[in-house]
């Protein structure tokens, strides 16, 4: 008896028909990028290819951090799946070795709890913090995103004024472009933001929740990569720990070399107790981790029966190790620092030349170009228009930030200098088209 293997027909070029099928299969409302969605069929390195064979430079996807379809990752995935893949209740060296390598790279953590997505890993981190402190209160920023289940999703865009839950508080994200108080020096502005953090901690304690943790993406990625007032992260670390709380660093976007260093917290001076990693650590395989001090992780193990069928598996271990080895052996993190600095400099030089380009921010190969109108207000329509025009010229980006007015540039880390320069040329061409 033979079993028919159903292979998707990648020769379908009718995008409208594919969208209609998608709406029927997924239900209408599932998000797609761009005004004219792309039908992608293949990736290689920093490039993506559509069903008509057109090549695009991927300036957006951080999941394939070592590049699309990297042969070392493909080989590790195929070999391990063809050899053995089970859940974590058998002894297997690869997952143990991955935990050892990951915590060794972080220096601030001792043990790892593996899962399959950033959302899962953040939820575990919150539970670890709450069990470790005996408190429930969590503080985040007011334009953050850490995941999308019922628990973690409650943090998304939580307003500073929202006091409906006694266990959650939001503080304004620290920035210099639109500061909460104008005209202050960096040090004074950092203190103004710290005062909001102190007030939120006091509110949680007064409401009976206590204070368990402050959770941050160290580079404030979804907030729009703001320039953070100097000293804020160091002072926040001191304030949180003096209040008996913990710091959770969400490194799902900031980590794995994105900033030109292994970890975003190293780039900004944050000292976490718990670190969450995800997306890029599996380079396409669902893999995430919550790491922390031994006492915190073992308290969580003692008080819960946490088990994830697909986590800490031989497959996760093999692929996760291959990603780390590739990052280390191919100079990819250094490339992110060098190419990212050149790209940021090139974009920054265009401020004042192209009307509407208000600011350029970021670090390594994670940059944001903020667009504003004539009065300096956020211009989300202009940002989206630019993203779609860049797509037409063969460069894939997206929008992000508190006002969705930032062109988000977050390519696979092996992006070449030549492709970065070509992106600047395409950016100039788009802006010239807009301005006539």
C-alpha positions as CSV (number, residue, x, y, z in Angstrom):
1,X,0.0,0.0,0.0
2,X,1.4,3.4,-0.9
3,X,0.6,6.7,0.9
4,X,0.0,9.7,-1.2
5,X,2.1,12.7,-0.2
6,X,0.4,16.0,-0.8
7,X,2.9,18.6,-1.9
8,X,1.8,22.3,-2.2
9,X,1.7,23.6,-5.7
10,X,4.3,26.4,-5.7
11,X,3.5,27.1,-9.3
12,X,0.3,28.9,-8.3
13,X,1.0,32.5,-9.2
14,X,-2.5,33.9,-8.7
15,X,-2.1,35.8,-5.5
16,X,-5.7,36.8,-5.3
17,X,-6.8,33.2,-5.5
18,X,-4.3,32.2,-2.8
19,X,-5.5,35.0,-0.5
20,X,-9.1,33.8,-1.0
21,X,-8.1,30.2,-0.2
22,X,-6.2,31.5,2.9
23,X,-9.2,33.4,4.1
24,X,-11.4,30.3,3.8
25,X,-8.8,28.1,5.5
26,X,-7.7,30.4,8.3
27,X,-10.7,32.6,8.6
28,X,-10.7,36.2,7.4
29,X,-8.5,38.6,9.5
30,X,-5.2,36.7,9.6
31,X,-2.6,39.4,9.0
32,X,-0.6,39.7,5.9
33,X,2.2,42.2,5.1
34,X,2.0,45.0,2.5
35,X,-0.8,46.4,0.4
36,X,-0.1,43.7,-2.2
37,X,0.9,40.5,-0.2
38,X,3.8,38.4,-1.3
39,X,3.7,34.7,-2.2
40,X,7.2,33.5,-1.1
41,X,8.4,30.1,-2.0
42,X,12.2,29.9,-1.1
43,X,14.9,31.6,0.9
44,X,18.7,31.5,0.9
45,X,21.0,33.6,3.1
46,X,19.6,37.1,3.3
47,X,17.4,36.6,0.2
48,X,13.8,35.5,-0.3
49,X,12.2,34.5,-3.6
50,X,8.6,34.8,-4.7
51,X,6.6,32.4,-6.9
52,X,7.6,34.3,-10.0
53,X,11.3,33.9,-9.2
54,X,11.9,37.5,-8.1
55,X,14.6,37.9,-5.5
56,X,14.1,40.2,-2.4
57,X,16.6,41.3,0.2
58,X,15.1,40.3,3.5
59,X,15.5,43.3,5.8
60,X,12.9,42.1,8.4
61,X,13.1,38.5,9.5
62,X,15.1,37.7,12.7
63,X,14.0,34.0,12.9
64,X,16.6,32.9,10.4
65,X,19.3,34.8,12.2
66,X,22.1,32.9,10.5
67,X,20.4,33.2,7.1
68,X,17.6,31.4,5.4
69,X,18.2,27.6,4.7
70,X,21.6,27.6,6.3
71,X,23.1,24.2,5.3
72,X,24.5,23.5,8.8
73,X,21.1,24.1,10.4
74,X,19.3,22.0,7.7
75,X,21.7,19.2,8.2
76,X,21.4,19.2,12.0
77,X,17.6,19.3,11.8
78,X,17.4,16.5,9.2
79,X,20.0,14.2,10.9
80,X,18.5,14.5,14.4
81,X,15.0,13.9,13.2
82,X,16.1,10.9,11.2
83,X,17.9,9.5,14.2
84,X,15.8,10.2,17.3
85,X,13.3,12.8,18.6
86,X,11.4,12.2,21.8
87,X,10.1,14.3,24.7
88,X,12.4,15.4,27.6
89,X,11.7,12.5,30.0
90,X,14.5,10.4,28.6
91,X,18.2,11.2,29.0
92,X,19.6,12.9,25.9
93,X,22.9,14.8,25.7
94,X,22.1,17.4,23.1
95,X,19.4,19.3,25.1
96,X,21.6,19.2,28.2
97,X,24.5,20.6,26.2
98,X,22.3,23.3,24.7
99,X,21.3,24.4,28.2
100,X,25.0,24.4,29.3
101,X,26.1,26.5,26.3
102,X,23.2,28.9,26.6
103,X,23.7,29.7,30.2
104,X,27.4,29.8,29.8
105,X,27.0,32.5,27.1
106,X,24.7,34.6,29.3
107,X,26.9,34.6,32.5
108,X,24.0,35.8,34.7
109,X,22.1,32.5,34.5
110,X,22.6,28.9,35.7
111,X,19.7,26.8,34.5
112,X,17.3,26.6,31.5
113,X,13.7,25.7,31.0
114,X,13.0,25.0,27.3
115,X,9.7,25.7,25.5
116,X,8.6,26.3,21.9
117,X,7.7,30.0,21.7
118,X,8.5,33.3,23.2
119,X,5.0,33.5,24.6
120,X,5.5,30.3,26.5
121,X,8.9,31.3,27.7
122,X,7.7,34.7,29.0
123,X,4.8,33.0,30.9
124,X,7.3,30.6,32.5
125,X,9.5,33.6,33.4
126,X,6.6,35.4,35.1
127,X,5.8,32.3,37.1
128,X,9.4,31.8,38.0
129,X,9.5,35.4,39.3
130,X,6.3,35.2,41.2
131,X,7.3,31.9,42.9
132,X,10.8,33.2,43.6
133,X,9.6,36.4,45.3
134,X,6.3,35.3,46.7
135,X,4.7,38.4,45.1
136,X,2.4,38.7,42.0
137,X,3.0,42.2,40.7
138,X,4.6,42.7,37.3
139,X,5.7,46.0,35.7
140,X,6.1,46.5,32.0
141,X,6.3,49.5,29.6
142,X,3.2,51.1,28.1
143,X,3.9,50.1,24.5
144,X,5.4,46.6,24.9
145,X,4.8,43.2,23.4
146,X,5.9,40.0,25.0
147,X,3.5,37.4,23.6
148,X,-0.1,36.7,22.9
149,X,-1.7,34.2,25.3
150,X,-4.2,35.3,27.9
151,X,-1.6,35.9,30.7
152,X,1.2,37.4,28.7
153,X,-1.0,39.2,26.2
154,X,-2.4,41.3,29.1
155,X,0.9,43.2,29.1
156,X,0.6,44.3,25.4
157,X,0.1,48.1,25.2
158,X,-1.1,48.2,28.8
159,X,-1.8,51.9,29.6
160,X,-0.1,53.6,32.4
161,X,-3.5,54.7,33.6
162,X,-4.9,51.2,33.5
163,X,-5.3,50.1,37.2
164,X,-8.0,47.5,36.5
165,X,-5.7,44.6,37.6
166,X,-4.0,44.9,41.0
167,X,-1.1,42.7,39.7
168,X,-0.1,44.7,36.6
169,X,1.3,48.2,36.1
170,X,2.8,49.9,33.1
171,X,5.3,52.7,33.1
172,X,6.1,55.0,30.1
173,X,9.0,53.6,28.1
174,X,12.1,55.7,28.5
175,X,13.0,57.8,25.4
176,X,14.7,61.0,24.4
177,X,12.8,61.7,21.2
178,X,9.4,62.3,22.9
179,X,10.4,62.6,26.6
180,X,7.8,62.7,29.4
181,X,9.5,66.0,30.4
182,X,11.1,68.3,27.8
183,X,14.3,70.1,28.2
184,X,16.0,67.8,30.8
185,X,19.5,66.5,30.6
186,X,19.9,62.7,30.1
187,X,20.6,62.2,33.8
188,X,17.5,64.2,34.9
189,X,15.3,62.6,32.3
190,X,16.4,59.1,33.5
191,X,15.5,60.1,37.0
192,X,12.0,61.3,35.8
193,X,11.4,57.8,34.3
194,X,12.8,56.1,37.4
195,X,10.3,58.1,39.5
196,X,7.5,56.5,37.5
197,X,9.0,53.0,38.1
198,X,9.2,53.7,41.9
199,X,5.6,54.9,41.9
200,X,4.4,51.7,40.1
201,X,6.3,49.5,42.6
202,X,4.6,51.4,45.5
203,X,1.2,51.0,43.9
204,X,1.6,47.2,43.5
205,X,2.6,46.9,47.1
206,X,-0.2,49.1,48.3
207,X,-2.8,47.1,46.3
208,X,-1.6,43.9,48.0
209,X,0.0,42.2,44.9
210,X,3.5,43.0,46.0
211,X,6.3,43.4,43.5
212,X,7.7,40.4,41.6
213,X,9.4,41.7,38.5
214,X,10.1,44.4,35.9
215,X,10.0,42.9,32.4
216,X,11.8,44.7,29.6
217,X,13.1,44.1,26.1
218,X,16.6,45.6,26.8
219,X,16.5,47.6,23.5
220,X,12.8,48.3,23.7
221,X,12.2,46.8,20.3
222,X,8.5,47.1,20.0
223,X,8.5,50.5,21.6
224,X,10.4,51.7,18.5
225,X,14.0,51.3,19.5
226,X,14.1,54.6,21.4
227,X,17.3,56.2,22.5
228,X,17.2,55.4,26.2
229,X,18.3,58.2,28.6
230,X,21.8,57.4,29.8
231,X,21.8,55.8,33.2
232,X,18.2,54.6,33.2
233,X,18.9,50.8,32.9
234,X,21.5,50.9,35.6
235,X,19.3,52.8,38.0
236,X,16.3,50.6,37.1
237,X,18.4,47.6,38.1
238,X,19.2,49.1,41.4
239,X,15.7,50.2,42.2
240,X,14.1,46.9,41.3
241,X,16.5,44.8,43.3
242,X,16.3,47.2,46.3
243,X,12.5,46.7,46.3
244,X,12.9,42.9,46.4
245,X,11.9,42.4,42.8
246,X,13.6,40.6,39.8
247,X,14.4,41.8,36.3
248,X,13.2,39.7,33.3
249,X,15.1,40.5,30.1
250,X,13.1,39.6,27.0
251,X,15.9,38.8,24.6
252,X,13.6,37.2,21.9
253,X,14.4,40.1,19.6
254,X,17.5,41.7,21.2
255,X,19.5,38.5,21.7
256,X,21.6,36.1,19.6
257,X,23.9,38.8,18.2
258,X,21.2,41.2,17.0
259,X,22.9,44.2,18.6
260,X,26.4,43.2,17.5
261,X,26.9,41.6,21.0
262,X,25.4,38.3,22.2
263,X,22.8,40.0,24.4
264,X,20.9,43.2,24.4
265,X,21.2,43.6,28.1
266,X,25.0,43.9,27.7
267,X,24.5,46.7,25.2
268,X,22.4,48.8,27.6
269,X,23.7,48.0,31.1
270,X,20.8,46.0,32.4
271,X,21.5,43.2,34.8
272,X,18.7,40.6,34.6
273,X,17.8,37.7,37.0
274,X,15.8,35.9,34.3
275,X,16.5,35.9,30.6
276,X,14.0,34.8,27.9
277,X,15.2,33.8,24.4
278,X,13.2,32.5,21.4
279,X,12.8,33.1,17.7
280,X,16.4,33.1,16.4
281,X,17.7,30.4,18.7
282,X,16.1,27.7,16.5
283,X,16.6,29.5,13.2
284,X,13.1,28.3,12.1
285,X,12.6,25.4,14.5
286,X,10.2,26.3,17.4
287,X,12.6,26.8,20.3
288,X,12.6,29.1,23.2
289,X,14.1,29.2,26.7
290,X,13.7,30.7,30.1
291,X,17.0,30.9,32.0
292,X,17.7,32.1,35.5
293,X,19.6,31.7,38.7
294,X,19.7,28.2,40.0
295,X,17.6,29.0,43.2
296,X,14.9,30.6,41.1
297,X,14.6,27.7,38.5
298,X,14.8,25.0,41.1
299,X,12.1,26.7,43.2
300,X,9.9,26.7,40.1
301,X,10.7,23.0,39.4
302,X,9.8,22.2,43.0
303,X,6.4,24.0,43.0
304,X,5.2,23.1,39.5
305,X,4.8,20.1,37.3
306,X,5.8,22.1,34.2
307,X,6.3,19.9,31.2
308,X,6.3,20.7,27.5
309,X,6.0,17.8,25.1
310,X,8.1,19.3,22.3
311,X,10.6,21.1,24.5
312,X,14.1,20.0,25.7
313,X,13.9,17.4,22.9
314,X,16.9,15.9,21.0
315,X,15.8,17.9,18.0
316,X,15.8,21.2,19.9
317,X,19.2,20.4,21.3
318,X,20.8,19.6,18.0
319,X,19.4,22.5,16.2
320,X,20.0,25.0,19.0
321,X,23.6,23.9,19.3
322,X,24.1,24.2,15.5
323,X,22.8,27.8,15.6
324,X,25.2,28.8,18.4
325,X,28.1,27.1,16.6
326,X,27.3,28.9,13.3
327,X,27.1,32.3,15.0
328,X,30.4,31.7,16.6
329,X,32.3,30.1,13.7
330,X,31.2,32.4,10.9
331,X,31.8,35.8,12.4
332,X,28.1,36.6,12.0
333,X,27.8,38.7,15.2
334,X,30.8,40.9,14.2
335,X,29.1,41.3,10.8
336,X,26.0,42.5,12.5
337,X,28.0,45.2,14.4
338,X,29.9,46.4,11.3
339,X,27.2,46.3,8.7
340,X,24.6,47.7,11.2
341,X,26.8,50.7,12.1
342,X,27.4,51.5,8.5
343,X,23.7,51.2,7.6
344,X,22.6,53.3,10.6
345,X,25.2,56.0,9.7
346,X,24.0,56.1,6.1
347,X,20.3,56.5,7.2
348,X,21.2,59.1,9.8
349,X,23.0,61.2,7.1
350,X,19.7,61.4,5.3
351,X,17.9,63.2,8.2
352,X,17.2,66.7,6.9
353,X,17.7,65.7,3.3
354,X,14.4,63.8,3.0
355,X,11.3,65.5,4.4
356,X,9.6,63.4,7.0
357,X,12.5,61.4,8.2
358,X,12.5,62.5,11.8
359,X,15.0,60.1,13.5
360,X,17.1,57.1,13.0
361,X,17.7,54.7,16.0
362,X,18.9,51.3,16.9
363,X,22.0,49.2,17.4
364,X,23.6,46.4,15.4
365,X,21.3,45.1,12.7
366,X,18.1,46.3,14.4
367,X,17.3,49.8,13.2
368,X,14.3,52.1,13.0
369,X,13.6,55.1,10.8
370,X,10.9,57.3,12.3
371,X,8.6,59.3,10.0
372,X,6.8,62.4,11.1
373,X,4.6,65.0,9.4
374,X,5.3,68.7,9.0
375,X,4.3,69.4,12.7
376,X,6.5,66.5,14.0
377,X,3.6,64.2,14.7
378,X,3.9,60.5,14.0
379,X,3.1,59.7,10.3
380,X,2.1,56.1,10.2
381,X,0.6,56.3,6.7
382,X,3.9,57.6,5.3
383,X,5.9,54.8,7.0
384,X,3.6,52.2,5.6
385,X,3.8,53.7,2.1
386,X,7.6,53.6,2.3
387,X,7.5,50.0,3.4
388,X,5.3,49.0,0.4
389,X,7.5,51.0,-2.0
390,X,10.6,49.4,-0.7
391,X,9.0,46.0,-1.3
392,X,8.4,47.0,-4.9
393,X,12.1,47.8,-5.2
394,X,13.1,44.4,-3.8
395,X,13.6,45.1,-0.1
396,X,11.4,43.7,2.6
397,X,10.8,45.8,5.8
398,X,7.8,46.5,8.1
399,X,6.5,49.1,10.4
400,X,6.6,49.2,14.2
401,X,6.8,51.5,17.3
402,X,4.3,53.0,19.6
403,X,2.7,54.9,16.7
404,X,3.4,52.4,14.0
405,X,5.3,55.2,12.2
406,X,8.8,53.5,12.2
407,X,10.3,51.6,9.3
408,X,11.6,48.5,11.0
409,X,14.9,47.1,9.7
410,X,15.9,43.7,11.2
411,X,17.5,41.5,8.6
412,X,19.2,38.1,9.0
413,X,22.6,38.8,10.5
414,X,24.7,37.8,7.5
415,X,23.4,40.8,5.5
416,X,26.3,42.0,3.3
417,X,27.7,45.5,3.0
418,X,26.7,45.5,-0.6
419,X,23.1,44.7,0.2
420,X,23.1,47.4,2.9
421,X,24.4,50.0,0.4
422,X,21.8,48.8,-2.2
423,X,19.1,49.3,0.5
424,X,20.2,52.9,1.0
425,X,20.0,53.5,-2.8
426,X,16.5,52.0,-2.8
427,X,15.5,54.1,0.1
428,X,16.7,57.3,-1.7
429,X,14.8,56.2,-4.8
430,X,11.6,55.7,-2.8
431,X,11.9,59.1,-1.1
432,X,12.6,60.8,-4.4
433,X,9.5,59.2,-5.9
434,X,7.4,60.4,-2.9
435,X,8.7,63.9,-3.1
436,X,8.4,64.1,-6.8
